[in-house]
């Protein structure tokens, strides 16, 4: 109970410190909430849009056979209890059910914005690690602790002996060997993975900052460690990757140059491919590389493209999704900096001769528009306009450039699916006119913004109950009756 109250007070303090949430009073009732509900709900709607896109993909394609080609070499770990209570640790081949579970975990990550981060090496001391390897190491520990859990004979903890049985102790050397054999890696790689997941109880800073959710192997002494099963089995793998990257590289990923460069190349390629496949847009050009600075104090343009008479000068930003008030505060500051960068780069490149040299002649030079744009790698923040600079994301940009329509929703009933489609534009001229308006008001976000709803929950204070306001969605506000009816008909 004390820990819950402490965590609640921490959340209230951070909301006040970083988001300006404040106390108000109506009669005898105290309320705590944001000063600008519209702004606060925008960030919540972005989060809901991002999660809905992820869940929608999983629900729509869950019946597609899982791709296990990249994990077929892995083994699970198990423990056998021998006579006298001795334990023998073994490896075993994976069942189809276990393979599917791991494949689903990896597919969730690959369908998210974190897919760009999974396979880029990150320094873990002398040996480089990847997020995919760490997720697979967690999965091996999951199979091991699940096996150890079945051997627990006591239903509750009543003594130190009971606690010892629940502690899932394992010799350090044996844990290292299990990672090595199950993952099929060299001893040095297994040691690096083990070290990243290890928590030293004497390191109080790491215990309180990251804790067992990032480091579920607790060091007891030189010989033994304890495996924390809830952190391994229940913890969100998306959150694990985000927090591990923050720990290793900082919340802006400034500890590595690889992520930004890879993201920029990916966006340039995907934008070019989207336009090539678009049957409605024929007059376009995408610079296949960054545009180097023209003068000593100039700046490099990450992405330069033209659609008819509209030229976009794009600043690309690869950042982590915010989860705490301080994260959203920092993201807001970074978006403001990115908007300022895009504006500076725009002013330095407005000369039509530079554009013509890079992107080809514009048929109607009088209609030429050169516009700044900030492109993010995730969906938290797109839809903002900062000092006349629109913030969008790579998925929305590709969605717009790829065709004149998109799949806007799906309803599933008894395994049958009905998918709705929405029109963005019907011609190149419409696309040129609609581009900024659609990117500044992303259609997938609109339905969430329209569903704004606020609720409150009670939080105990010294002499009364404080009502804490929190954003929510109107019940059934996102439902499409026509789609649901269509899915039901398909199921009959």
C-alpha positions in Angstrom: 0.0 0.0 0.0 2.8 2.4 0.9 4.6 1.8 -2.4 1.3 2.4 -4.3 0.8 5.7 -2.5 4.4 6.7 -3.1 4.1 5.9 -6.8 0.9 7.9 -7.0 2.4 10.9 -5.4 5.4 10.7 -7.7 3.0 10.7 -10.7 1.1 13.7 -9.4 4.4 15.6 -8.7 5.7 14.9 -12.2 2.5 15.9 -13.8 2.6 19.2 -11.9 6.3 19.8 -12.6 6.5 18.9 -16.3 2.9 19.4 -17.6 1.7 22.2 -15.3 -1.1 20.2 -13.8 -2.7 22.1 -10.9 -5.2 22.0 -8.1 -8.7 23.6 -8.4 -11.7 23.6 -6.1 -15.4 23.3 -6.6 -17.2 23.6 -3.3 -15.6 21.2 -0.9 -14.2 19.1 -3.7 -10.5 19.3 -4.7 -9.5 18.5 -8.3 -6.1 18.0 -9.9 -5.7 18.2 -13.7 -4.0 19.9 -16.6 -4.5 23.6 -17.2 -5.2 23.0 -20.9 -7.4 19.9 -21.4 -7.2 20.1 -25.2 -3.4 20.0 -25.2 -3.3 17.1 -22.7 -5.9 15.2 -24.7 -3.9 15.6 -27.9 -1.0 13.6 -26.4 -3.4 11.0 -25.1 -5.1 10.7 -28.5 -1.7 10.3 -30.2 -0.9 7.4 -27.8 -4.3 5.8 -28.5 -3.9 6.2 -32.2 -0.4 4.5 -32.0 -1.7 1.6 -29.9 -4.8 1.1 -32.1 -2.6 0.9 -35.2 -0.5 -1.7 -33.4 -3.4 -3.8 -32.1 -5.2 -3.5 -35.4 -2.3 -5.0 -37.3 -2.1 -7.9 -34.8 -5.9 -8.5 -34.9 -6.1 -8.3 -38.7 -3.1 -10.6 -39.4 -3.1 -12.9 -36.4 -4.4 -15.8 -38.4 -1.4 -15.5 -40.8 1.2 -18.3 -40.0 4.0 -16.9 -37.8 7.4 -16.6 -39.5 9.7 -18.8 -37.4 12.6 -19.0 -39.9 14.8 -16.7 -37.9 14.3 -18.4 -34.5 14.3 -22.1 -35.5 17.9 -22.4 -34.2 16.9 -21.4 -30.6 16.4 -23.8 -27.7 14.3 -23.6 -24.6 15.6 -24.2 -21.1 14.2 -26.3 -18.4 15.0 -27.7 -15.0 14.5 -31.3 -13.7 14.3 -32.0 -10.0 16.2 -35.2 -9.2 16.1 -37.3 -6.1 17.3 -35.5 -3.0 16.1 -32.2 -4.4 19.0 -31.8 -6.7 18.3 -29.9 -9.9 19.5 -30.6 -13.4 19.3 -27.8 -16.1 18.7 -28.9 -19.6 18.0 -27.5 -23.1 15.1 -28.8 -25.3 13.8 -28.2 -28.7 11.0 -25.8 -29.2 7.4 -26.8 -29.5 5.2 -25.1 -32.1 3.3 -23.3 -29.3 6.5 -21.9 -27.8 7.8 -20.9 -31.2 4.6 -19.0 -31.9 4.8 -17.1 -28.6 8.3 -15.9 -29.3 7.4 -15.1 -33.0 4.4 -13.1 -31.8 6.6 -11.1 -29.4 9.1 -10.3 -32.1 6.3 -9.5 -34.6 4.8 -7.0 -32.2 8.1 -5.2 -32.1 8.7 -5.4 -35.8 5.2 -3.9 -36.5 6.0 -1.0 -34.2 8.3 2.0 -34.7 10.9 0.0 -32.7 11.6 -2.2 -35.8 14.3 0.3 -36.8 16.2 -0.4 -33.5 16.1 -4.2 -33.2 19.2 -5.2 -35.2 21.5 -2.2 -34.9 24.6 -3.1 -32.8 24.9 -1.3 -29.5 28.1 -1.3 -27.5 27.7 -3.5 -24.4 31.3 -3.2 -23.2 33.8 -5.0 -25.4 31.0 -6.9 -27.2 28.2 -5.3 -29.2 24.6 -6.3 -28.5 21.3 -5.9 -30.3 17.8 -5.4 -28.9 16.7 -8.6 -30.7 19.3 -10.6 -28.9 18.3 -9.2 -25.5 14.6 -10.0 -26.2 15.6 -13.6 -27.2 17.7 -13.8 -24.0 14.7 -12.7 -22.0 12.6 -15.4 -23.7 15.2 -18.1 -22.8 15.0 -17.0 -19.2 11.2 -17.1 -19.5 11.2 -20.7 -20.5 13.6 -21.5 -17.7 11.7 -19.7 -14.9 8.4 -21.2 -16.2 10.0 -24.7 -15.8 11.3 -23.8 -12.3 7.9 -22.5 -11.3 6.3 -25.9 -11.8 8.7 -27.4 -9.2 7.5 -25.0 -6.4 5.6 -27.2 -3.9 4.5 -24.4 -1.5 1.4 -22.4 -2.3 2.4 -19.4 -0.3 5.4 -17.9 1.5 5.5 -18.5 5.2 9.2 -18.7 6.0 12.6 -18.0 4.6 12.7 -21.5 3.3 9.5 -20.9 1.3 11.0 -17.6 0.1 14.1 -19.4 -1.0 12.1 -21.9 -3.0 10.3 -19.0 -4.8 13.5 -17.1 -5.5 14.5 -19.1 -8.6 18.2 -19.2 -7.7 20.6 -20.5 -10.2 24.4 -20.7 -10.3 25.9 -17.8 -12.3 28.0 -20.1 -14.4 25.0 -22.3 -15.2 22.9 -19.2 -16.2 25.6 -18.1 -18.6 25.9 -21.6 -20.1 22.1 -21.7 -20.7 22.2 -18.4 -22.6 25.1 -19.6 -24.6 23.6 -23.0 -25.6 20.0 -21.8 -26.1 20.8 -18.8 -28.1 23.7 -20.4 -30.0 26.1 -17.6 -29.3 29.8 -17.4 -28.3 30.7 -17.3 -24.6 31.7 -13.6 -24.9 28.3 -12.7 -26.4 26.4 -14.7 -23.6 28.5 -12.9 -21.0 27.6 -9.5 -22.5 23.9 -10.3 -22.6 24.0 -11.6 -19.0 25.8 -8.4 -17.8 23.2 -6.1 -19.4 20.4 -8.0 -17.7 22.2 -8.2 -14.3 21.3 -6.0 -11.3 23.7 -5.4 -8.5 21.7 -4.8 -5.3 24.4 -2.5 -4.0 23.9 -0.2 -7.0 21.0 1.7 -5.5 20.8 4.2 -8.4 20.2 1.4 -10.9 17.8 -0.3 -8.5 15.6 2.7 -8.2 15.9 4.1 -11.8 15.7 1.0 -13.9 15.1 -1.8 -11.4 14.2 -5.4 -12.1 12.0 -4.6 -15.1 15.2 -3.9 -17.1 17.6 -6.1 -15.1 15.7 -9.2 -14.0 18.8 -11.2 -13.0 19.8 -10.2 -9.4 23.3 -10.8 -8.3 23.5 -12.5 -4.8 27.2 -13.2 -4.6 30.0 -14.4 -6.8 28.4 -17.7 -7.4 24.6 -17.3 -7.5 22.0 -15.1 -9.1 18.2 -14.9 -8.7 15.8 -14.7 -11.6 12.8 -12.4 -11.2 10.0 -14.2 -13.1 7.3 -11.4 -13.1 9.7 -9.0 -14.8 10.7 -11.6 -17.3 7.3 -13.0 -18.1 4.9 -10.1 -17.6 6.9 -7.0 -18.4 6.1 -5.2 -21.8 8.8 -6.0 -24.3 8.0 -2.7 -26.1 8.7 -0.8 -22.9 11.7 -3.0 -22.2 13.3 -2.0 -25.5 12.5 1.7 -25.1 13.9 1.9 -21.6 17.0 -0.2 -22.4 17.7 2.1 -25.3 17.2 5.1 -23.0 19.6 3.6 -20.4 22.3 2.8 -23.0 22.0 5.8 -25.4 20.0 8.5 -23.7 16.3 9.5 -24.3 17.3 11.2 -27.6 19.5 8.3 -28.7 22.4 10.7 -28.9 24.7 7.9 -27.7 24.7 6.4 -31.3 24.9 7.9 -34.7 23.6 4.7 -36.4 19.9 5.2 -35.6 19.4 8.6 -37.2 21.4 7.7 -40.3 19.5 4.5 -40.9 16.2 6.2 -40.3 17.0 8.9 -42.8 18.0 6.4 -45.5 14.9 4.3 -44.8 12.6 7.3 -45.2 14.2 8.5 -48.4 13.8 5.0 -49.9 10.2 4.4 -48.7 9.1 7.9 -49.9 10.6 7.2 -53.4 9.0 3.7 -53.6 5.6 5.1 -52.4 5.5 7.7 -55.1 6.6 5.3 -57.8 3.6 3.0 -56.9 1.2 5.9 -56.9 -1.0 5.9 -60.1 -2.4 9.4 -59.4 0.9 11.3 -58.9 3.1 11.3 -62.0 5.1 14.6 -61.7 7.4 14.1 -58.7 11.1 13.8 -57.8 12.9 12.6 -54.6 16.5 13.4 -54.0 18.0 10.0 -53.2 20.5 11.4 -50.7 20.8 14.2 -48.2 21.5 17.6 -49.6 24.9 18.7 -48.3 25.3 22.2 -46.9 26.3 24.8 -49.5 28.4 27.0 -47.3 30.4 26.7 -44.1 27.5 27.8 -41.8 24.8 26.1 -43.8 22.9 23.0 -42.9 22.3 19.6 -44.5 18.7 18.8 -45.6 17.7 15.3 -44.6 15.0 14.9 -47.3 14.1 17.0 -50.3 11.2 16.0 -52.6 8.9 17.6 -55.1 5.3 16.8 -56.0 4.3 19.0 -58.9 4.8 22.6 -57.7 5.1 21.7 -54.0 8.6 21.2 -52.6 9.1 19.8 -49.1 12.2 20.6 -47.2 12.2 17.9 -44.5 13.9 17.6 -41.2 13.9 13.9 -40.1 13.9 13.0 -36.4 14.4 9.5 -34.9 13.3 9.6 -31.2 11.8 7.3 -28.6 8.1 7.4 -27.7 7.4 9.5 -24.6 5.8 7.6 -21.7 6.3 9.9 -18.7 5.5 13.7 -18.3 9.2 14.5 -18.4 9.4 12.5 -21.7 6.6 14.5 -23.3 8.1 17.8 -22.1 11.5 16.8 -23.6 9.8 15.7 -26.9 7.9 19.0 -27.1 11.3 20.9 -26.8 12.9 18.6 -29.4 10.0 19.2 -31.8 10.3 23.0 -31.4 14.0 22.7 -32.1 13.3 20.5 -35.2 10.7 23.0 -36.5 13.3 25.8 -36.1 15.8 23.7 -38.0 13.4 23.1 -40.8 12.6 26.8 -41.1 16.3 27.7 -41.2 17.0 25.1 -43.9 14.0 26.3 -45.8 15.3 29.9 -45.8 18.7 28.7 -47.0 17.2 26.7 -49.9 14.3 28.8 -51.3 16.2 29.7 -54.4 14.3 28.1 -57.3 17.6 27.4 -59.1 18.8 25.2 -56.3 15.5 23.3 -56.4 15.5 23.0 -60.2 19.1 21.7 -60.1 18.2 19.0 -57.5 14.6 18.1 -58.4 14.1 19.1 -62.0 12.2 22.0 -63.6 8.8 22.9 -62.2 6.1 23.2 -64.9 4.4 26.2 -63.3 7.1 28.2 -61.5 4.5 30.8 -60.4 2.7 28.1 -58.3 6.0 26.9 -56.7 5.6 26.4 -53.0 8.6 25.5 -50.8 7.4 24.2 -47.4 9.2 23.0 -44.3 8.2 19.7 -42.7 9.3 17.7 -39.7 9.0 13.9 -40.1 9.1 11.7 -37.0 9.7 7.9 -36.7 6.6 7.4 -34.5 3.0 8.7 -34.1 3.3 10.7 -30.9 3.3 14.4 -31.9 2.3 14.4 -35.6 -0.6 16.8 -36.1 1.1 19.6 -34.3 2.0 22.8 -36.1 4.9 24.7 -34.5 5.6 28.2 -35.9 3.9 27.3 -39.3 6.0 24.0 -39.5 3.8 20.9 -39.7 4.9 17.8 -37.7 4.1 14.5 -39.3 5.4 10.9 -39.2 6.9 8.5 -41.7 3.9 6.3 -41.8 1.4 9.2 -42.5 3.8 10.7 -45.1 4.1 7.3 -46.9 0.3 6.8 -46.6 -0.3 10.1 -48.3 2.3 9.6 -51.0 1.5 6.0 -51.7 -2.0 6.4 -53.1 -5.2 8.4 -52.9 -6.8 6.3 -50.3 -6.0 4.2 -47.2 -7.6 1.5 -45.0 -9.1 3.5 -42.2 -10.6 0.7 -40.0 -11.3 -3.0 -39.5 -14.1 -4.8 -37.8 -13.8 -8.5 -36.9 -16.7 -10.8 -36.1 -16.3 -14.6 -35.6 -13.1 -14.5 -37.5 -14.4 -12.6 -40.5 -13.1 -9.1 -41.3 -14.6 -6.0 -42.9 -12.1 -3.3 -43.8 -13.2 0.3 -44.6 -11.3 2.6 -47.0 -11.1 6.4 -47.0 -10.3 8.7 -49.9 -7.5 11.3 -49.5 -7.4 12.8 -53.1 -8.4 11.8 -56.6 -5.8 13.6 -58.7 -2.3 15.1 -58.6 -3.7 18.6 -58.3 -5.9 17.6 -55.4 -2.9 15.9 -53.8 -0.8 19.1 -54.1 -3.6 21.2 -52.5 -4.4 18.8 -49.8 -0.9 17.8 -48.7 -0.3 20.2 -45.8 -3.9 20.1 -44.6 -4.0 16.4 -44.3 -0.5 16.1 -42.7 -1.5 18.8 -40.2 -4.8 17.1 -39.4 -4.0 13.3 -39.8 -7.3 11.6 -40.6 -6.4 8.5 -38.4 -6.0 10.9 -35.4 -9.3 12.8 -36.0 -11.6 10.1 -34.7 -9.6 9.9 -31.5 -9.7 13.7 -31.0 -13.5 13.7 -31.5 -13.9 11.0 -28.9 -12.5 13.3 -26.1 -13.8 12.3 -22.7 -12.6 13.1 -19.1 -13.0 10.9 -16.0 -11.7 11.2 -12.5 -10.5 8.8 -9.8 -10.1 9.4 -6.1 -6.7 9.8 -4.5 -6.5 10.0 -0.7 -5.1 13.1 0.9 -4.9 14.1 4.6 -8.5 15.3 5.1 -10.4 14.3 2.0 -10.3 12.6 -1.4 -8.6 14.4 -4.2 -10.2 13.8 -7.6 -7.5 13.4 -10.3 -8.7 14.1 -13.8 -7.5 11.8 -16.6 -8.3 11.6 -20.3 -10.3 8.8 -21.8 -12.4 8.0 -24.9 -16.2 8.2 -25.1 -17.6 4.6 -25.0 -18.1 3.2 -28.5 -17.0 6.5 -30.0 -14.6 4.7 -32.4 -17.1 2.0 -33.6 -18.3 2.0 -37.1 -21.8 0.4 -37.2 -21.6 -0.2 -41.0 -18.3 -2.1 -40.7 -19.5 -4.1 -37.7 -22.7 -5.1 -39.6 -20.7 -6.0 -42.7 -18.4 -8.2 -40.6 -21.4 -9.9 -39.0 -22.9 -10.6 -42.4 -19.7 -12.1 -43.6 -19.7 -14.4 -40.6 -23.2 -15.9 -41.4 
